[in-house]
Amino acid sequence: MEELDELEDIKLYDEAKKDNEPSIPIDNAFKMIEAKRRKAK
């Protein structure tokens, strides 16, 4: 089961890389999400 999960992760990674969209560091993404949550309150 763990190997299937890993293969799925690899597949999703490969698909994301094909898009060539700009990426941001995960820490920045979390900060953006938290800021949106605070504004929604």
NUVEXDO-400647 format. One record per residue: residue in one letter; x, y, z of N, C-alpha, C, O, CB in turn. Coordinates in steps of 0.05 Angstrom, whole numbers, padded with zeros to 5 digits, always signed. Glycine has a CB too. Example, Ala and Ser with C-alpha at 12.3 -4.5 7.8 and 13.67 -1.06 7.14 Angstrom:
REM NUVEXDO-400647
a+00264-00114+00156+00246-00090+00156+00264-00066+00156+00285-00066+00169+00226-00089+00181;s+00257-00045+00142+00273-00021+00143+00258+00001+00157+00268+00023+00161+00282-00012+00114;
This chain:
REM NUVEXDO-400647
m+00017-00024+00000+00000+00000+00000+00017+00025+00000+00012+00045-00014-00019+00000+00024;e+00038+00025+00016+00056+00048+00017+00069+00054-00010+00073+00077-00018+00078+00043+00038;e+00076+00032-00025+00088+00036-00051+00068+00049-00071+00076+00065-00088+00098+00009-00062;l+00043+00042-00069+00022+00054-00086+00019+00083-00080+00016+00100-00098-00005+00039-00082;d+00020+00090-00054+00019+00118-00046+00042+00134-00058+00039+00156-00068+00018+00121-00016;e+00066+00122-00057+00090+00135-00067+00088+00139-00097+00095+00160-00108+00115+00118-00060;l+00077+00118-00111+00074+00121-00140+00054+00143-00147+00058+00158-00167+00065+00094-00152;e+00033+00145-00132+00013+00166-00137+00026+00194-00132+00021+00212-00148-00011+00162-00118;d+00042+00196-00111+00056+00221-00106+00074+00229-00130+00075+00252-00138+00072+00220-00080;i+00089+00209-00140+00107+00214-00162+00091+00223-00187+00099+00241-00201+00123+00189-00169;k+00069+00210-00192+00052+00217-00215+00042+00246-00212+00043+00261-00232+00027+00197-00217;l+00032+00253-00189+00023+00280-00184+00045+00301-00187+00041+00323-00198+00010+00283-00157;y+00069+00294-00177+00092+00311-00180+00099+00316-00209+00103+00338-00218+00116+00299-00165;d+00099+00294-00225+00105+00296-00253+00085+00313-00268+00092+00329-00285+00106+00268-00266;e+00060+00310-00261+00039+00327-00273+00042+00356-00267+00039+00374-00284+00011+00317-00264;a+00049+00362-00242+00053+00389-00234+00077+00402-00248+00076+00425-00255+00057+00391-00203;k+00098+00387-00251+00122+00397-00265+00116+00403-00294+00128+00421-00305+00145+00377-00263;k+00098+00388-00307+00091+00392-00335+00078+00419-00339+00081+00432-00361+00073+00370-00345;d+00063+00429-00320+00049+00454-00322+00067+00478-00324+00059+00499-00335+00030+00458-00298;n+00091+00476-00315+00111+00498-00315+00100+00524-00302+00109+00546-00310+00119+00504-00344;e+00082+00521-00284+00072+00544-00270+00092+00552-00248+00105+00534-00237+00044+00539-00258;p+00093+00577-00241+00112+00585-00220+00104+00573-00194+00080+00570-00188+00113+00616-00218;s+00123+00567-00178+00117+00555-00152+00128+00573-00130+00144+00591-00134+00130+00527-00149;i+00117+00569-00105+00126+00584-00082+00134+00565-00060+00124+00542-00059+00104+00604-00073;p+00152+00573-00043+00159+00556-00020+00135+00550-00003+00117+00566+00000+00181+00570-00003;i+00135+00526+00009+00112+00517+00025+00106+00535+00048+00083+00540+00055+00117+00489+00035;d+00127+00546+00060+00123+00565+00083+00107+00589+00074+00090+00599+00089+00150+00573+00095;n+00113+00600+00051+00099+00623+00040+00070+00615+00034+00051+00631+00040+00112+00634+00015;a+00065+00591+00024+00038+00582+00018+00022+00581+00044-00001+00590+00044+00038+00555+00004;f+00033+00570+00065+00019+00568+00091+00013+00596+00101-00009+00601+00112+00035+00552+00111;k+00031+00615+00099+00027+00642+00108+00004+00655+00093-00013+00669+00104+00052+00659+00105;m+00003+00650+00067-00019+00661+00050-00046+00650+00058-00066+00664+00060-00014+00656+00021;i-00046+00624+00063-00071+00610+00071-00081+00621+00098-00105+00627+00102-00067+00580+00073;e-00062+00624+00117-00070+00634+00144-00080+00663+00142-00099+00670+00155-00046+00633+00163;a-00068+00679+00125-00077+00707+00122-00105+00708+00111-00121+00724+00120-00058+00722+00103;k-00111+00691+00091-00138+00690+00080-00158+00680+00101-00181+00690+00102-00139+00671+00056;r-00150+00661+00118-00169+00651+00139-00175+00674+00159-00197+00677+00168-00156+00627+00154;r-00154+00689+00165-00159+00711+00185-00178+00732+00173-00194+00743+00188-00132+00724+00193;k-00175+00738+00148-00192+00758+00135-00221+00748+00133-00239+00764+00134-00182+00765+00107;a-00225+00722+00131-00251+00711+00128-00267+00712+00154-00292+00710+00153-00250+00682+00118;k-00254+00715+00176-00268+00715+00202-00282+00741+00208-00295+00744+00229-00248+00710+00224;
